[in-house]
Amino acid sequence: MASTIVLGIPIPSTNPYFLAIAGLHIAFGLSAVVAGLVAMLSRKARGRHSTFGTAYFWALAGAFATMSLLSFVRWSDDYHLFILGSLSFAAACFGRHNIRRRRVRSHLAGMGTSYILMLTAFYVDNGMHLPLWDRLPQIAFWFLPGIIGLPLLAYYLVRLPKYKLSPRPIA
């Protein structure tokens, strides 16, 4: 099958519609990575954290939608990416739902898990084409994001102070 090379990474098609969707997917994915990182590193309060957290959620939704289209076209090759993307988006929905209910630990668990799964999907699909990562065995792409991310997530879940958020006033 013919492919297109973009920044050293092969895109498994020359079809302009597939490439357009892949381009959108890359833009959404990069936006989600950056917005999620800024949200993680920001003080947890209204403002930067919630703005970038919302941007992460909607960029991930766009990545999920485009990933779904791309996976359905190449189902036998990409069904595992659909599963990872679905789990990542479901975890983000769980995190978003829980922050609206003022459940901070559940929010952190959902969003952190979402980010780890998103990176896992990226590395499973692209790791063999990335500098340094190309020296690792394929199995490493499945586990390294979790090996690094889950202990960090656990640390912050334990470290999170036990406080109660005041309920939102009903308008």
ZATI-54715 format. One record per residue (C-alpha): x, y, z; residue number from 1. Coordinates in Angstrom, 3 decimals. Example, Ala and Ser with C-alpha at 12.3 -4.5 7.8 and 13.67 -1.06 7.14 Angstrom:
REM ZATI-54715
        px        py        pz  seq
    12.300    -4.500     7.800    1
    13.670    -1.060     7.140    2
This chain:
REM ZATI-54715
        px        py        pz  seq
     0.000     0.000     0.000    1
     1.261     3.481    -0.826    2
     2.013     5.854     2.011    3
     2.857     9.497     2.571    4
     5.795    10.509     4.786    5
     5.251    13.481     7.135    6
     8.175    14.480     9.379    7
     9.615    10.995     9.022    8
     6.375     9.283    10.032    9
     4.571     7.265     7.347   10
     0.857     7.974     6.887   11
    -0.591     4.769     5.375   12
    -2.411     6.404     2.464   13
    -2.127     8.798    -0.440   14
    -5.886     9.457    -0.507   15
    -6.403    13.230    -0.059   16
    -9.487    12.750     2.164   17
    -7.628    10.342     4.452   18
    -4.675    12.746     4.588   19
    -6.957    15.693     5.384   20
    -8.537    13.774     8.274   21
    -5.078    12.638     9.413   22
    -3.934    16.287     9.349   23
    -6.886    17.324    11.523   24
    -6.176    14.393    13.828   25
    -2.551    15.471    14.236   26
    -3.613    19.072    14.966   27
    -6.179    17.941    17.559   28
    -3.698    15.503    19.099   29
    -0.900    18.069    19.419   30
    -3.363    20.587    20.863   31
    -4.523    18.018    23.426   32
    -0.951    17.182    24.446   33
    -0.043    20.847    24.960   34
    -3.317    21.880    26.627   35
    -3.234    18.859    28.932   36
     0.347    19.578    29.942   37
    -0.413    23.243    30.688   38
    -3.486    22.223    32.723   39
    -1.420    19.668    34.679   40
     1.319    22.163    35.471   41
    -1.027    25.026    36.389   42
    -2.325    25.905    39.832   43
    -5.566    23.996    40.341   44
    -8.174    26.735    40.367   45
   -10.380    28.649    38.008   46
    -8.395    30.405    35.353   47
    -5.476    28.810    33.537   48
    -6.094    25.259    34.817   49
    -9.789    25.170    33.941   50
    -9.284    27.001    30.624   51
    -6.588    24.619    29.439   52
    -8.412    21.636    30.936   53
   -11.456    22.515    28.852   54
    -9.226    22.981    25.798   55
    -7.696    19.533    26.493   56
   -11.136    17.936    26.675   57
   -12.354    19.441    23.387   58
    -9.063    18.809    21.556   59
    -9.234    15.202    22.760   60
   -12.847    15.025    21.531   61
   -11.639    16.170    18.097   62
    -8.777    13.652    18.169   63
   -11.254    10.937    19.179   64
   -13.636    11.812    16.325   65
   -10.909    11.889    13.688   66
    -9.246     8.773    15.126   67
   -12.578     6.966    14.882   68
   -12.869     7.815    11.176   69
    -9.262     6.826    10.482   70
    -9.615     3.570    12.455   71
   -12.840     2.532    10.722   72
   -11.184     2.972     7.306   73
    -8.291     0.707     8.347   74
   -10.054    -1.378    11.002   75
    -7.942    -4.542    10.777   76
    -4.743    -2.483    11.223   77
    -6.000     0.146    13.690   78
    -8.750    -1.336    15.885   79
    -6.374    -1.283    18.871   80
    -5.951     2.478    18.405   81
    -9.725     2.843    18.425   82
    -9.861     0.961    21.737   83
    -7.107     3.101    23.293   84
    -8.700     6.313    21.984   85
   -12.135     5.296    23.245   86
   -10.743     4.513    26.692   87
    -8.856     7.813    26.752   88
   -11.935     9.825    25.816   89
   -14.139     7.863    28.251   90
   -11.654     8.593    31.061   91
   -11.701    12.309    30.145   92
   -15.519    12.284    30.196   93
   -15.370    10.626    33.616   94
   -12.935    13.292    34.838   95
   -15.020    16.141    33.443   96
   -18.212    14.715    34.948   97
   -16.586    14.394    38.353   98
   -15.147    17.898    38.549   99
   -18.636    19.197    37.846  100
   -19.747    17.156    40.873  101
   -16.816    18.578    42.893  102
   -15.122    15.166    43.176  103
   -11.515    16.250    42.849  104
    -9.805    12.858    43.256  105
   -12.063    11.237    40.680  106
   -11.429    14.174    38.338  107
    -7.674    13.802    38.732  108
    -7.851    10.019    38.221  109
    -9.967    10.372    35.082  110
    -7.973    13.127    33.443  111
    -4.606    11.611    34.373  112
    -5.655     8.221    33.019  113
    -6.956     9.895    29.868  114
    -3.611    11.602    29.242  115
    -1.653     8.375    29.821  116
    -3.890     6.455    27.408  117
    -3.638     9.211    24.799  118
     0.170     9.087    24.943  119
     0.094     5.288    24.852  120
    -1.946     5.365    21.635  121
     0.475     7.871    20.120  122
     3.549     5.803    20.971  123
     1.972     2.500    19.906  124
     1.200     4.037    16.517  125
     4.321     6.172    16.030  126
     7.026     5.112    18.494  127
     8.942     2.996    16.002  128
     9.498     6.110    13.861  129
    10.706     8.445    16.631  130
    14.351     9.079    17.542  131
    15.432     7.034    20.578  132
    12.017     5.363    20.778  133
    12.878     3.519    17.552  134
    15.452     1.525    19.545  135
    12.853     0.145    21.943  136
    10.889    -3.068    21.436  137
     7.243    -2.641    20.356  138
     5.976    -3.821    23.761  139
     7.628    -0.788    25.395  140
     5.278     1.551    23.526  141
     2.342    -0.127    25.259  142
     3.736     0.106    28.781  143
     6.189     3.013    29.169  144
     3.572     5.804    29.347  145
     1.805     3.901    32.138  146
     5.035     2.948    33.910  147
     5.934     6.637    34.054  148
     2.461     8.156    34.406  149
     0.683     5.860    36.862  150
     3.154     6.322    39.748  151
     2.969    10.101    39.235  152
    -0.814     9.930    39.202  153
    -0.835     7.790    42.368  154
     1.559    10.211    44.083  155
    -0.696    13.185    43.375  156
    -3.844    11.302    44.363  157
    -2.275    10.495    47.743  158
    -0.770    13.975    48.113  159
    -4.035    15.767    47.319  160
    -5.188    17.523    50.487  161
    -8.396    16.358    52.080  162
   -10.617    19.355    51.676  163
   -14.185    19.921    50.747  164
   -15.147    22.130    47.884  165
   -18.111    24.316    48.564  166
   -21.048    23.368    46.361  167
   -21.710    25.581    43.380  168
   -24.476    28.049    43.969  169
   -27.607    27.304    41.976  170
   -28.308    30.162    39.623  171
